[in-house]
Amino acid sequence: MIIRILLFPIILLLVLYFVIAQVVPTAKAISTIKESIVQQQTKLKTAQERLDKVTAFQQNIDSHSSEMDYVKNFVPNDQREEILLSDMSQLAEESGVNLFSVGFSEGRNDVRSGATAGEQSFLIEGKMIVSGTYDNFQKFTHKLFRMKRLYLFKTFDLTKAEQKKQEGEEAGTPQDLILSSTISFAYGYIPGVGSISPTEIGNPINFDLIDTIMNATANTNPLVTEKANRSNPFLP
């Protein structure tokens, strides 16, 4: 009987020891899991906030699809010389001028660009030789300067062409005076696929500026001279 009484506290201590040995690590593990859950919930909240910003940003872009399509064409991600050649040929035909030659040089990095090294704009440079009457040149330049593409015109030389009249040939009217022109130009593009930093998402896009550029290159009335000036400055 006495032995049983003495063994009882020992057994109780052993039971308590094993219980504590099991419970304490489990409690610590539970506490660690709870802390992890709190951290993951914080990360989830942050991720959800970013996702909401991205969604709102995308919705804002989708609601201005015409402006975005214009930007993609205005500053494409490749040189597109074949499209430029086709456009210039079409503009020349519509304006009644003769396009003799068009040449392109390799695209180069535009050192004046303030963009970062991975997002700098490039220029595809070229030169064209055109001839036609002054009135037709007015139509051609009007169309050329309003191409929906980021451009830079470096030189635009317009001179009288030497005309030799054959014997017995009647002189044409003054308005038929043929002019020749050498135009050097450069068109911009940004190679590769554009990307945006996560920190930039949420900042407003200046769609008003895009609209202003769109309107500037939209179809408007042809250029005309002032009434006080000569209609053709190349005539006597």
C-alpha distance (Angstrom), angle and dihedral (degrees) to the residues before:
residue distance angle dihedral
M1 . . .
I2 3.78 . .
I3 3.80 89.9 .
R4 3.81 90.8 53.9
I5 3.80 90.0 49.9
L6 3.80 90.4 51.1
L7 3.81 93.2 45.7
F8 3.78 94.1 51.6
P9 3.86 96.2 71.6
I10 3.80 90.0 45.2
I11 3.80 91.9 51.0
L12 3.79 89.8 45.8
L13 3.80 91.1 51.6
L14 3.78 91.0 49.1
V15 3.78 91.4 49.8
L16 3.80 91.0 48.3
Y17 3.80 90.6 47.8
F18 3.80 93.5 53.1
V19 3.81 91.4 43.7
I20 3.81 91.9 50.6
A21 3.80 91.2 43.9
Q22 3.80 88.8 56.6
V23 3.78 100.7 35.8
V24 3.83 100.4 47.1
P25 3.83 96.7 56.0
T26 3.77 89.4 43.4
A27 3.80 90.7 51.3
K28 3.80 90.6 48.7
A29 3.78 90.1 48.7
I30 3.79 90.6 50.1
S31 3.80 90.4 49.1
T32 3.82 90.4 50.4
I33 3.79 90.8 48.7
K34 3.80 90.4 50.5
E35 3.80 91.1 51.8
S36 3.78 89.7 48.4
I37 3.80 90.3 50.4
V38 3.81 90.6 52.3
Q39 3.80 90.7 49.9
Q40 3.79 92.4 47.3
Q41 3.80 90.4 48.1
T42 3.80 89.1 52.7
K43 3.79 90.5 49.6
L44 3.80 89.9 46.5
K45 3.79 90.7 52.0
T46 3.80 91.4 49.5
A47 3.80 91.3 46.7
Q48 3.80 90.8 48.7
E49 3.80 90.9 51.2
R50 3.80 89.8 51.4
L51 3.78 90.8 46.8
D52 3.82 89.9 51.4
K53 3.81 89.7 51.7
V54 3.80 91.7 48.3
T55 3.80 91.2 47.6
A56 3.81 92.3 48.9
F57 3.82 89.7 45.6
Q58 3.81 91.3 51.0
Q59 3.79 92.1 46.3
N60 3.80 89.6 51.3
I61 3.80 90.1 52.4
D62 3.81 92.7 45.7
S63 3.80 89.8 53.2
H64 3.83 89.3 57.9
S65 3.79 99.1 46.9
S66 3.81 94.4 144.5
E67 3.81 91.7 54.8
M68 3.81 91.8 47.9
D69 3.80 92.4 49.0
Y70 3.79 88.8 50.2
V71 3.82 92.2 51.6
K72 3.82 91.3 50.4
N73 3.80 89.9 54.1
F74 3.81 94.9 38.6
V75 3.81 93.5 54.4
P76 3.84 107.2 18.4
N77 3.81 123.8 -173.8
D78 3.81 95.2 -119.6
Q79 3.80 137.3 42.2
R80 3.82 99.0 -106.3
E81 3.81 96.4 -167.3
E82 3.81 90.8 165.4
I83 3.80 90.7 58.5
L84 3.81 91.9 47.3
L85 3.79 90.6 49.9
S86 3.80 91.6 49.3
D87 3.81 92.6 47.2
M88 3.81 94.0 48.3
S89 3.79 92.1 47.1
Q90 3.79 90.8 50.7
L91 3.82 92.8 47.2
A92 3.81 90.6 49.8
E93 3.80 91.9 50.2
E94 3.81 92.4 47.5
S95 3.82 90.8 49.3
G96 3.81 96.2 46.3
V97 3.82 96.7 -119.1
N98 3.80 125.2 130.6
L99 3.79 115.5 -117.3
F100 3.82 106.8 -154.0
S101 3.78 102.1 174.8
V102 3.79 143.2 -7.1
G103 3.79 123.8 -167.8
F104 3.78 133.0 -177.3
S105 3.79 131.6 -158.3
E106 3.79 126.1 -153.5
G107 3.77 115.7 -75.4
R108 3.78 112.6 -100.4
N109 3.77 134.2 -165.2
D110 3.77 113.4 -93.0
V111 3.83 101.7 -128.1
R112 3.76 91.2 -167.4
S113 3.76 91.9 65.2
G114 3.78 115.3 111.7
A115 3.80 92.6 -152.7
T116 3.78 123.4 114.4
A117 3.78 120.6 -89.8
G118 3.81 93.2 -95.9
E119 3.79 96.1 46.7
Q120 3.80 104.8 41.3
S121 3.75 119.8 138.6
F122 3.79 120.9 -116.0
L123 3.77 130.6 -150.9
I124 3.78 128.9 -138.9
E125 3.79 105.1 -155.2
G126 3.78 127.1 -155.6
K127 3.77 148.3 158.8
M128 3.79 133.2 -141.4
I129 3.80 134.6 -168.2
V130 3.80 116.0 -148.3
S131 3.80 136.6 171.0
G132 3.77 134.2 -168.6
T133 3.78 145.3 109.6
Y134 3.78 122.6 -52.9
D135 3.80 92.3 -109.0
N136 3.79 91.2 51.6
F137 3.80 90.8 48.1
Q138 3.79 88.8 54.8
K139 3.80 89.5 55.7
F140 3.81 92.1 44.8
T141 3.82 95.7 49.6
H142 3.78 90.7 45.5
K143 3.80 90.2 56.8
L144 3.81 94.6 38.1
F145 3.79 95.1 54.2
R146 3.79 90.6 50.4
M147 3.78 99.6 53.5
K148 3.79 110.0 135.8
R149 3.79 93.0 -117.6
L150 3.81 133.7 93.7
Y151 3.81 103.8 -101.6
L152 3.79 145.6 170.2
F153 3.81 122.4 -156.4
K154 3.80 109.8 -155.7
T155 3.80 101.3 178.2
F156 3.78 133.8 6.3
D157 3.84 110.8 -176.3
L158 3.80 118.4 -176.8
T159 3.83 118.8 -177.1
K160 3.77 140.0 160.9
A161 3.76 112.8 -92.8
E162 3.77 118.9 -130.9
Q163 3.80 107.9 -107.4
K164 3.80 121.3 -165.9
K165 3.78 114.7 -161.8
Q166 3.76 115.1 -144.1
E167 3.79 118.5 -129.3
G168 3.77 110.4 -84.1
E169 3.81 92.4 12.9
E170 3.79 115.9 131.3
A171 3.78 118.5 -123.2
G172 3.76 115.0 -107.6
T173 3.79 125.2 -125.7
P174 3.82 117.5 -81.8
Q175 3.77 90.1 -110.7
D176 3.83 88.8 61.6
L177 3.81 91.4 66.7
I178 3.80 106.8 135.8
L179 3.80 118.4 -134.5
S180 3.78 127.6 -166.1
S181 3.79 125.6 -148.3
T182 3.78 138.4 -168.5
I183 3.79 112.8 -159.7
S184 3.80 123.0 -172.7
F185 3.77 116.3 -168.1
A186 3.79 145.4 160.6
Y187 3.78 130.2 -146.4
G188 3.78 122.9 -156.3
Y189 3.78 131.3 -130.8
I190 3.81 137.2 161.6
P191 3.82 111.5 -134.6
G192 3.77 121.6 -135.5
V193 3.78 130.5 15.5
G194 3.78 116.4 -42.1
S195 3.79 119.3 -122.2
I196 3.75 136.0 -173.8
S197 3.78 129.2 -144.2
P198 3.83 115.9 -115.6
T199 3.80 88.0 -124.7
E200 3.81 89.5 60.1
I201 3.78 94.0 54.0
G202 3.76 109.4 102.8
N203 3.79 95.0 32.8
P204 3.81 110.9 118.6
I205 3.80 119.3 -103.1
N206 3.78 114.6 -130.6
F207 3.79 97.3 -124.3
D208 3.82 89.7 162.4
L209 3.80 89.1 66.3
I210 3.81 90.7 49.7
D211 3.80 90.0 49.8
T212 3.80 89.9 50.8
I213 3.80 91.2 53.8
M214 3.80 90.9 45.1
N215 3.79 91.1 53.4
A216 3.82 91.3 46.2
T217 3.81 90.5 57.8
A218 3.78 95.3 39.1
N219 3.78 122.3 111.4
T220 3.79 108.3 -78.2
N221 3.79 135.5 163.6
P222 3.83 114.3 -65.4
L223 3.79 119.2 -97.1
V224 3.82 113.8 -91.8
T225 3.79 133.0 -174.5
E226 3.78 123.1 -114.2
K227 3.79 114.7 -95.1
A228 3.79 91.1 -120.3
N229 3.82 91.2 59.1
R230 3.77 130.4 70.1
S231 3.78 113.6 -89.9
N232 3.81 88.8 -133.0
P233 3.84 117.5 26.7
F234 3.83 90.9 -166.7
L235 3.79 93.3 65.8
P236 3.81 121.2 92.0
